[in-house]
Amino acid sequence: MYPPLLRCETPGIDAVEWAAQHRPAIDATLLTHGAVVLRDFGIADADAFEAVASSLVNALYGDYGDLPHEKDADRVYKSTPYPAQQSILFHHESSHMPQWPSRQFFCCVQPSDSGGATPIVDGRKVWEALPDELRDRFRTLGIRYVRNFIPGLDVGWEQMFGTGDRAEVEERCRAQGVECEWLPDGVLRTVQQAPAVLRHPGTGEQVFFNQLFLHHTACLEPSVREVMRSLFGDDETAYPRSASFGDGSPIDDATVTLLRSLYDSLARRFPWERGDVAVIDNMLVSHGRDPFEGERKIIVAMGDMVSRAALS
């Protein structure tokens, strides 16, 4: 099975103590495979999940603005609220930001009736499979991400930054090297440059590491892209999200189509069972979500934040 499955065969085991004791072995497994699934450890709710996740990192992260918090859990989040009939495309969490989690955790509280897998792709394999010309361009230019926090079309900037104070938002953007400006109607625009590939600090391998699919307009549903065009015209930097090469030159739709086909060919899946906890090395593997039917509840935690500055 991939990712590797660690199944508890001792009823009543203390999952937190077990995880803490086996953390070195789990870390080693992650360096090789990028992900591991813990099954039958009796992890039934957010409190138990947070405790297990805490035992596998130095610190969980509680200030992530792109996901809503799980009720009464400061460091556990609901999964991305996105239509069940659509896929969430592959991405490394916060890879476009100045800092990101090195570890990400998913816990299955309620598996769906059908579908709903969380597929993963090894970013090392993506990088190896890219044509030389694309590798050179992505390595040299990186990616430029533009985001417009437009009420009703994306998460609000107040939620993202956890404040309604514009001066505080400006200061935080300045400290992180993110350009920001205020547009009419209270819209915040951010522009940031980020590498498209990094060298993993634990393995030394190069990894295609970014959020291109979650920002490039070619990844919008055709009907949604047409609505965006009717609202904002041909200037895709006015859309809620867009992406180009770091010098502002376009990443054409054909390149994005090629990349999506490559990711789909490399994707690996496993069926969720209630109580499963998937642990991933966010810097090695990207993740997504398949469409599903029925009720589905996956909760999320992340930790051991890494800054781009610390890796440079």
C-alpha positions in Angstrom: 0.0 0.0 0.0 1.1 3.5 -0.6 1.4 5.6 1.4 2.7 3.1 4.1 0.1 2.0 6.6 0.8 1.7 10.3 -2.1 -0.3 11.9 -2.6 -0.5 15.6 -3.0 -4.1 16.7 -3.1 -3.5 20.5 -6.6 -2.4 21.7 -6.6 0.5 24.1 -3.1 1.7 23.3 -2.3 5.3 24.3 -2.0 6.7 20.8 -0.2 9.9 22.0 2.4 8.0 23.9 2.9 5.6 21.0 3.2 8.4 18.4 5.8 10.2 20.6 7.8 7.0 21.1 7.8 6.2 17.4 8.3 9.7 16.1 11.9 9.1 14.9 10.7 6.1 12.8 7.8 8.1 11.4 10.1 11.0 10.5 12.4 8.6 8.7 9.5 7.0 6.8 8.3 10.5 5.7 11.7 11.3 4.3 11.5 8.2 2.1 7.8 8.1 1.2 6.5 11.6 2.0 3.4 10.3 3.8 2.2 7.7 6.3 -1.3 6.6 7.5 -2.0 5.7 11.1 -5.1 3.4 11.4 -7.1 1.9 14.3 -5.6 4.1 17.0 -9.0 5.1 18.3 -8.7 8.7 17.2 -12.3 9.8 17.2 -12.4 13.6 17.6 -10.5 16.8 17.3 -9.0 16.7 20.8 -7.5 13.2 20.3 -6.3 14.2 16.8 -4.7 17.4 18.1 -2.9 15.5 20.9 -1.5 12.9 18.4 -0.5 15.6 15.9 1.2 17.5 18.7 3.3 14.5 19.6 4.7 14.3 16.1 5.9 18.0 15.8 7.6 20.5 18.0 4.7 23.0 17.6 1.3 23.0 15.9 0.3 26.2 14.0 -2.8 28.0 15.1 -2.9 31.1 12.9 -3.7 29.8 9.5 -6.2 32.1 7.9 -7.3 30.2 4.8 -9.2 27.5 6.7 -11.9 27.8 9.4 -11.1 26.5 12.8 -12.8 23.3 14.0 -15.2 24.2 16.9 -13.4 24.7 20.2 -10.0 23.7 18.7 -7.4 26.4 18.4 -5.0 24.3 16.3 -7.3 22.1 14.3 -9.1 23.3 11.2 -12.0 22.2 9.1 -11.0 21.0 5.6 -11.3 23.4 2.7 -15.0 24.2 2.1 -15.3 23.4 -1.6 -18.2 21.8 -3.6 -18.3 18.1 -3.2 -18.7 17.4 -6.9 -15.4 19.2 -7.7 -11.8 18.2 -7.2 -9.4 20.3 -5.1 -6.2 20.4 -7.2 -2.8 19.4 -6.1 -0.8 21.8 -3.9 1.8 22.0 -1.2 0.2 23.9 1.7 1.2 27.6 1.8 4.0 27.0 -0.7 3.4 30.4 -2.2 3.9 32.1 1.2 7.0 33.2 3.1 6.4 30.4 5.5 4.7 27.0 5.4 4.2 23.9 7.5 6.7 21.1 7.1 4.1 18.7 8.5 0.5 18.4 7.7 -2.1 16.1 9.3 -5.5 14.9 8.1 -7.9 13.0 10.3 -11.0 11.2 9.0 -13.9 11.8 11.3 -16.5 10.7 8.7 -15.6 8.9 5.4 -17.8 9.7 2.5 -20.1 7.2 0.9 -18.0 7.2 -2.2 -15.0 9.1 -3.5 -13.4 11.8 -1.4 -9.8 10.4 -1.4 -6.9 12.7 -0.6 -4.5 11.9 -3.4 -0.8 12.8 -3.0 2.0 13.3 -5.5 5.7 13.2 -4.8 7.2 16.6 -5.8 10.6 14.9 -6.4 9.1 12.8 -9.2 7.3 15.7 -10.7 10.6 17.7 -10.9 12.4 14.7 -12.5 9.6 14.3 -15.1 9.5 17.9 -16.2 10.9 18.7 -19.7 14.3 20.4 -19.4 13.0 23.7 -20.8 10.3 24.0 -18.2 12.6 23.0 -15.4 15.0 25.8 -16.5 12.2 28.4 -16.6 10.6 27.4 -13.3 14.0 27.2 -11.6 15.2 30.6 -13.0 12.0 32.6 -12.8 9.9 31.1 -10.0 6.2 32.1 -9.8 4.4 35.4 -9.3 1.2 35.0 -7.3 -1.5 37.7 -7.4 -4.4 37.5 -5.0 -7.4 39.9 -4.7 -9.5 39.4 -1.6 -12.8 40.2 -3.2 -15.8 39.9 -0.9 -18.0 36.9 -1.9 -15.4 35.5 -4.3 -12.6 34.4 -1.8 -11.9 34.4 1.9 -11.9 37.9 3.2 -8.7 39.6 4.1 -9.9 40.1 7.7 -10.2 36.3 8.1 -7.0 35.6 6.3 -5.0 38.0 8.5 -7.0 37.6 11.6 -7.5 41.4 12.0 -9.6 44.3 10.6 -6.7 46.7 11.1 -5.4 47.8 7.6 -2.2 49.2 9.1 -1.4 45.8 10.8 -2.0 44.0 7.5 0.3 46.4 5.7 3.0 45.9 8.3 2.7 42.1 8.2 2.9 42.1 4.4 6.0 44.4 4.6 7.7 42.2 7.1 7.1 39.1 4.8 8.2 40.8 1.6 4.7 40.7 0.2 3.5 43.7 -1.9 0.0 44.9 -1.0 -2.3 47.6 -2.1 -5.9 48.7 -1.3 -8.2 48.7 -4.3 -11.7 50.3 -4.5 -14.5 48.7 -2.4 -12.1 47.6 0.3 -10.4 44.9 -1.8 -6.9 44.0 -0.7 -4.4 42.9 -3.5 -1.3 41.0 -2.6 1.6 40.2 -5.0 4.4 37.9 -4.0 7.2 36.1 -5.7 8.1 32.6 -4.7 10.3 29.8 -6.0 8.7 27.0 -8.0 11.2 24.5 -6.8 13.2 24.0 -3.5 15.8 21.7 -2.1 14.4 19.7 0.7 16.4 20.4 3.9 16.2 16.8 5.0 17.0 14.9 1.8 18.8 17.5 -0.3 16.6 16.6 -3.2 14.9 19.1 -5.5 11.1 19.3 -5.2 8.6 21.0 -7.5 7.0 22.9 -4.7 4.2 25.5 -5.4 0.5 26.3 -5.6 0.3 26.9 -9.3 -2.9 24.9 -9.8 -4.8 26.8 -7.0 -3.9 30.2 -8.6 -3.7 29.8 -12.4 -6.8 30.7 -14.2 -6.6 27.8 -16.5 -7.5 25.6 -13.6 -10.9 27.3 -13.1 -14.0 25.5 -14.3 -14.7 26.8 -17.8 -18.0 28.3 -16.7 -16.3 30.0 -13.7 -13.5 31.3 -15.9 -16.1 32.8 -18.3 -17.8 34.5 -15.4 -14.5 35.9 -14.2 -13.9 37.2 -17.8 -17.3 38.9 -17.9 -16.6 40.6 -14.5 -13.0 41.6 -15.0 -12.2 41.4 -18.7 -9.0 40.0 -20.0 -6.8 41.3 -17.2 -6.4 38.1 -15.2 -4.5 39.8 -12.4 -7.9 41.3 -11.5 -9.3 37.8 -10.8 -9.4 36.6 -7.2 -6.2 34.5 -7.9 -3.8 34.3 -10.8 -0.2 33.2 -11.4 2.5 33.8 -13.9 6.3 33.3 -14.1 8.2 35.4 -11.7 9.1 38.0 -14.4 5.4 38.5 -15.2 5.5 36.5 -18.4 2.5 34.2 -18.8 2.5 30.5 -17.9 0.4 29.4 -20.9 -2.6 27.1 -20.6 -0.8 24.3 -22.5 1.9 24.2 -19.8 -0.7 23.9 -17.1 -2.5 21.2 -19.0 0.8 19.2 -19.3 1.5 19.6 -15.6 -2.0 18.5 -14.6 -1.7 15.4 -16.7 1.7 14.7 -15.1 0.3 15.0 -11.6 -2.6 12.8 -12.4 -0.3 10.1 -13.7 1.8 10.2 -10.5 -1.1 10.5 -8.0 -1.5 7.8 -5.4 -4.6 7.2 -3.3 -5.9 5.2 -0.3 -9.4 4.7 0.9 -10.2 6.7 4.1 -11.5 4.8 7.1 -13.0 6.4 10.2 -10.2 7.5 12.6 -7.4 7.4 10.1 -4.7 10.0 10.5 -2.5 10.8 7.5 0.8 12.4 8.2 2.5 14.1 5.3 5.8 15.9 4.7 4.3 19.0 3.1 7.6 19.9 1.4 7.9 16.5 -0.3 4.3 15.7 -1.4 1.4 17.7 -2.6 -2.2 16.8 -1.9 -5.6 17.3 -3.3 -9.2 16.0 -2.8 -11.3 13.9 -5.1 -15.0 14.6 -5.6 -17.3 12.7 -3.3 -20.9 11.7 -2.4 -22.5 11.6 1.0 -21.3 13.2 4.2 -17.5 13.6 4.6 -15.5 15.2 7.4 -11.8 15.5 7.4 -10.1 17.8 9.9 -6.6 19.3 9.5 -3.6 20.3 11.6 -0.2 21.6 10.6 3.0 22.4 12.3 6.8 22.9 12.5 6.7 26.0 10.2 9.5 26.6 7.8 10.5 30.0 6.5 11.9 30.6 3.0 14.5 32.9 4.5 15.8 30.1 6.7 16.3 27.9 3.7 18.1 30.5 1.6 
